[in-house]
Amino acid sequence: NRSFLSKKKEVLEGKRAKEIESFSSDFKFILDFHQTTAECEDSFLLIRKSKNTNTLFKSLRKSFNEFKTIYIENFSLSKDGSTFSEFASSKSIGFVTIELGEKGIREKEFNQGVAILENFKNHEININETIKLDALCFSGEIKKTHPEDALIPGLKNLQLVKKDQKIINSKVNDHIMKDSYYILFPKYGIYREQSSELCKLLKKVRLEI
């Protein structure tokens, strides 16, 4: 999911991304199901600002009542490559990413996913009225300053980390939080090694969409 909108097609991930781009480029709406590598406080959604994505989200919002929503405005999700949602945005496709907790199938998350799919199949996607939404929006990321930089163990997706809390072990600079943020995609193990960043930072916002 970091291999879209790339000219590199020689590795398996790049080839598969190009195949997905080819067959989905004319779609009007896409639901993209994921699970995270790090533990989650809750399942959540990622939606990228666009007219069609807003319409898709609002049409299915009863299915999304149990989910926290991360709303992306003009923000690249990863410095390590473009995601499926960024490809969809470039094609004006309505697109919602559904993160059903951390990796591993559990009954609750499985049933949540099935309910969303049933709603998607059985409802016309045409709602255009304005609604108010409590969402989390990106406020930045924490990047590595040294190859051995690492988050302290046990941080979860959507965990609130508070001002003055230390969250990084580093030989160069122990990062102390200057404000309170929710964190997203904390990277551990091989994911930390392969990435230039350690996590995203989010703030709670009230939106009209």
C-alpha positions as CSV (number, residue, x, y, z in Angstrom):
1,N,0.0,0.0,0.0
2,R,3.0,2.3,-0.5
3,S,3.5,1.3,-4.2
4,F,0.8,3.3,-6.0
5,L,1.4,6.1,-8.5
6,S,4.9,4.8,-9.1
7,K,6.8,4.1,-12.3
8,K,8.7,1.3,-10.6
9,K,7.1,-2.1,-11.6
10,E,10.0,-4.5,-11.3
11,V,9.1,-5.8,-7.8
12,L,6.0,-7.7,-6.8
13,E,4.4,-4.9,-4.9
14,G,4.9,-2.4,-7.7
15,K,3.5,-4.9,-10.3
16,R,0.4,-5.6,-8.1
17,A,-0.2,-1.9,-7.5
18,K,-0.2,-1.3,-11.3
19,E,-2.7,-4.2,-11.8
20,I,-5.0,-2.7,-9.1
21,E,-4.7,0.8,-10.7
22,S,-5.6,-0.7,-14.1
23,F,-8.8,-2.5,-13.1
24,S,-10.1,0.1,-10.6
25,S,-9.4,3.4,-12.4
26,D,-13.0,3.7,-13.7
27,F,-14.6,2.8,-10.4
28,K,-16.9,5.4,-8.8
29,F,-16.6,4.2,-5.2
30,I,-14.2,1.9,-3.3
31,L,-14.1,0.5,0.2
32,D,-10.6,-0.5,1.2
33,F,-10.3,-2.9,4.2
34,H,-7.1,-3.0,6.2
35,Q,-5.7,-4.1,9.6
36,T,-2.8,-2.3,11.3
37,T,0.6,-3.6,12.3
38,A,0.5,-2.0,15.7
39,E,-2.2,-2.5,18.3
40,C,-5.3,-0.2,18.1
41,E,-7.3,1.6,20.8
42,D,-10.3,1.2,18.4
43,S,-11.1,0.4,14.8
44,F,-11.1,3.5,12.6
45,L,-11.7,5.0,9.2
46,L,-9.5,7.2,7.0
47,I,-11.2,9.4,4.5
48,R,-9.5,11.8,2.1
49,K,-11.3,15.1,1.3
50,S,-13.3,15.0,-2.0
51,K,-16.9,15.4,-3.1
52,N,-17.3,11.7,-3.9
53,T,-15.6,10.5,-0.8
54,N,-17.8,12.7,1.4
55,T,-20.9,11.3,-0.4
56,L,-19.8,7.7,0.2
57,F,-19.0,8.4,3.9
58,K,-22.3,10.1,4.5
59,S,-24.3,7.4,2.7
60,L,-22.8,4.7,4.9
61,R,-22.4,6.7,8.1
62,K,-24.8,4.5,10.1
63,S,-22.4,1.6,9.5
64,F,-19.5,3.8,10.7
65,N,-21.0,4.9,14.1
66,E,-18.6,2.8,16.1
67,F,-15.5,4.0,14.2
68,K,-13.3,7.0,14.9
69,T,-12.7,9.0,11.7
70,I,-9.4,10.4,10.4
71,Y,-10.0,13.1,7.8
72,I,-7.2,13.8,5.4
73,E,-7.0,17.3,3.8
74,N,-4.2,17.7,1.2
75,F,-1.9,15.5,3.1
76,S,0.3,12.7,1.8
77,L,-0.2,9.7,4.1
78,S,3.4,8.4,3.9
79,K,6.8,9.7,2.9
80,D,7.6,6.1,1.9
81,G,5.3,6.0,-1.1
82,S,1.7,6.7,-2.3
83,T,-1.3,4.7,-1.0
84,F,-4.3,3.3,-2.8
85,S,-6.3,6.2,-1.4
86,E,-4.0,8.7,-3.1
87,F,-4.4,6.9,-6.4
88,A,-8.2,7.0,-5.9
89,S,-8.1,10.7,-5.1
90,S,-6.2,11.4,-8.4
91,K,-9.1,9.7,-10.2
92,S,-11.9,11.4,-8.2
93,I,-13.0,8.0,-6.8
94,G,-15.0,8.0,-3.6
95,F,-12.8,6.1,-1.2
96,V,-13.0,5.0,2.4
97,T,-10.2,3.0,4.2
98,I,-11.5,0.9,7.0
99,E,-8.9,-0.2,9.6
100,L,-10.4,-3.2,11.5
101,G,-8.1,-3.2,14.4
102,E,-4.6,-4.8,14.5
103,K,-3.7,-7.7,12.3
104,G,-5.4,-11.0,13.2
105,I,-9.1,-11.9,12.6
106,R,-11.4,-11.5,15.6
107,E,-15.2,-11.9,15.6
108,K,-16.1,-8.3,16.4
109,E,-14.0,-6.8,13.6
110,F,-15.1,-9.5,11.1
111,N,-18.7,-8.7,11.8
112,Q,-18.1,-5.0,11.6
113,G,-16.6,-5.5,8.1
114,V,-19.4,-7.7,6.9
115,A,-22.0,-5.2,8.1
116,I,-20.3,-2.4,6.2
117,L,-20.1,-4.5,3.0
118,E,-23.8,-5.4,3.2
119,N,-24.7,-1.7,3.7
120,F,-22.5,-0.8,0.7
121,K,-24.2,-3.3,-1.5
122,N,-27.7,-2.4,-0.5
123,H,-27.7,1.4,-0.3
124,E,-27.7,3.9,-3.1
125,I,-24.8,6.3,-2.7
126,N,-26.3,9.7,-3.2
127,I,-26.4,11.7,0.0
128,N,-25.2,15.2,-0.4
129,E,-26.5,17.2,2.5
130,T,-23.9,18.8,4.9
131,I,-23.2,17.1,8.2
132,K,-21.1,17.9,11.2
133,L,-18.3,15.4,12.0
134,D,-16.0,15.0,14.9
135,A,-12.8,13.8,13.3
136,L,-9.0,13.5,13.8
137,C,-6.9,15.5,11.4
138,F,-3.2,15.3,10.8
139,S,-0.9,17.7,12.6
140,G,2.4,16.2,11.4
141,E,4.7,13.3,12.0
142,I,7.7,12.3,14.0
143,K,10.7,11.5,11.8
144,K,13.9,9.7,12.5
145,T,16.9,11.8,13.3
146,H,19.1,8.7,13.6
147,P,18.8,5.2,12.2
148,E,18.5,3.7,15.7
149,D,15.7,6.0,16.8
150,A,12.8,4.0,18.2
151,L,9.4,4.6,19.8
152,I,9.1,3.5,23.4
153,P,7.4,0.1,23.5
154,G,3.7,-0.4,23.5
155,L,2.3,2.7,21.8
156,K,-1.1,2.0,20.2
157,N,-2.9,3.5,17.2
158,L,-5.1,6.4,18.3
159,Q,-3.5,6.5,21.8
160,L,-3.5,10.0,23.3
161,V,0.1,10.9,24.3
162,K,0.3,14.0,26.5
163,K,2.4,17.1,26.6
164,D,5.8,16.6,28.1
165,Q,5.6,12.8,27.6
166,K,8.7,11.1,26.3
167,I,7.9,8.7,23.4
168,I,11.3,8.1,21.7
169,N,14.5,6.4,22.7
170,S,17.3,8.1,20.7
171,K,21.0,8.5,20.8
172,V,20.6,12.0,19.4
173,N,17.4,13.6,20.7
174,D,14.9,12.1,23.1
175,H,11.7,13.6,21.7
176,I,9.5,15.2,24.4
177,M,5.9,16.0,23.3
178,K,5.3,19.8,23.1
179,D,1.6,19.3,23.0
180,S,-1.0,16.5,23.4
181,Y,-1.6,14.4,20.3
182,Y,-3.3,11.2,19.2
183,I,-0.7,9.0,17.4
184,L,-1.2,7.0,14.3
185,F,0.7,4.1,12.7
186,P,3.5,3.7,15.3
187,K,6.2,1.7,13.7
188,Y,8.0,-1.1,15.4
189,G,10.3,-3.9,14.2
190,I,10.9,-4.2,10.4
191,Y,8.4,-1.4,9.8
192,R,10.5,1.0,11.8
193,E,13.6,-0.1,10.0
194,Q,12.1,0.4,6.5
195,S,10.5,3.8,7.2
196,S,11.8,7.3,7.5
197,E,9.3,8.2,10.2
198,L,8.1,6.7,13.5
199,C,4.5,7.8,13.7
200,K,1.9,10.4,12.6
201,L,0.3,13.0,15.0
202,L,-3.4,13.8,15.1
203,K,-5.6,16.5,16.6
204,K,-9.4,16.3,17.2
205,V,-11.4,18.7,15.0
206,R,-15.0,19.6,14.4
207,L,-15.8,19.6,10.6
208,E,-18.6,20.2,8.2
209,I,-18.6,18.0,5.2
